[in-house]
Amino acid sequence: MTDHALRTLRQHRDLAVLAAFPFDFDLDRAAHGHVEDVRLASGGPLEVLAGDDTGGTYFRCADGSVLYADSEGSAGIIGTSVDAALEILIGLPGWHDYLGLPPADGEEAVLACVAETEEEIRESYDIDAERAELRAALGLPERSPVELIGLLHCALLRTEPDHVLLNDEEGMAYRLLDGHPRPPLWEPVLERGRADLALLRAGDAAARAEVAGDPVRRRLVLRAAQFDRSDGDLALLRELLPREAESSMTDELRLAAVLVGLHGDPADLPLLHEVRDTDFDTHCGLGGIPEPGADGAELRRWARDLDASLFGADPADEPESTWTDLAEAQGLTELARVTLIRRLDALTVNQSLLRRPDDPTRLDPAQLHGLAYDLERLGDFEQALRVQRLYSALQETAWDRVSARRDLARLERETGRLVPASRTLAALRGILGVPDDGTLEIPGLDVPGDTSLAHWREVNLGRFVAREHYALARALAGADLVEEARAVLAGADAIRAELRGAAAQGLDGLAAEVAERIGDVSRPDVS
């Protein structure tokens, strides 16, 4: 498909007016933009094409697809090109009513729904004549409602992961326009592993060598074998286990050892010990393996205990980070990113999802820490910053609040938010009890009995905090924000003055370097 129809609309005012009413594709509304600033999670470009009378907006994406966003926070791909989207808009003027009408309902149900909607439209204007006129002028084919709804739903399924729309200010993702849940992340992630496992079980020698030597494919096959267990896999697992040890200690190495152990063959104990002794990390990570001479029941008991506590046979029970990590390893970066963003959105809207199982009156922000790490690893510092703000706000002890705010200031600095970063560090100094005038207060007084910061001056926390102050002061100077740089430098020096022993080592030179940098920036240019 091409964008021939769009060019025709832009060249012929009478056709553009007809497209605007009654088909609600109004080119004039493009000048107003969307109801709020938006961007794609993938970072791809968006071009506003048109709008409708409900506040919705039609965007063109880099691949030519048309993304429709309504004014209520939902968005989805409605065509693979502008021509394809216009086919649907003109052929199905009531298309909004069909978003929940899957083609699988059958031709009779689809036609009945379309007939009911269009009969209501005909009470206001002659949709049939206008549709025929615009189709002919734009050179669009006449398709049946059943075919058009099939095309619409195929397009909607392409929304994730590459065309997910975000509110630019808050970073939250728009809901899917059709509202239909997508397959869980583990399904597309395991697809390659399942295919490879089938090849290996069929005795494909070439595939066996390729999978064994490819760290990513090997991990995926082991995960596929975890959820599709077979008594005939033992020879395959025996081969993959030592090859996985070449990657040192991984979750999949432990999984391979467990899958071998579940067969309960004591003849595998020498292999398991050999793998365990690969290096220091594997020796620590594979502890508890029964000693050589143990019987099969003891080996199977060890494997079952680990399987029950760490693995299991249901992919839905695996931590989401397992699947986002494996998605990234396969190059499915956008799929991993969207999964993490939607998880963050859910936690932001409903913090009760963070309740501690053992004490529902308290929240456990630990999963937020992992979420921030995963997003930062994907290079999405904006979303990592969103997580870190929430994580920082939920910390209870003074130590945790200082540590979280130090990471928050770092992310603010790395995303160019230098002034907010200096405010974050000022709040951090207040928790430490190191105000800007250099006088010392007792930290943690806002939480009775909190002594978590009693030794911050002697440990790495104080050192890390000081280094972040100096990094921000340097960045502020580089941005020509000299007064702000001096204020942060003063805070850094006040913290450095309190540090003792190893925590203070190496900071004097850093302080002098940053002070000189600020001095260079603040000196007038006499040339």
Summary of the structure (lengths in Angstrom):
residues: 527
radius of gyration: 29.9
end to end distance: 60.6
largest distance: 88.5
contacts: 1647
relative contact order: 0.05
helix: 62%
strand: 7%
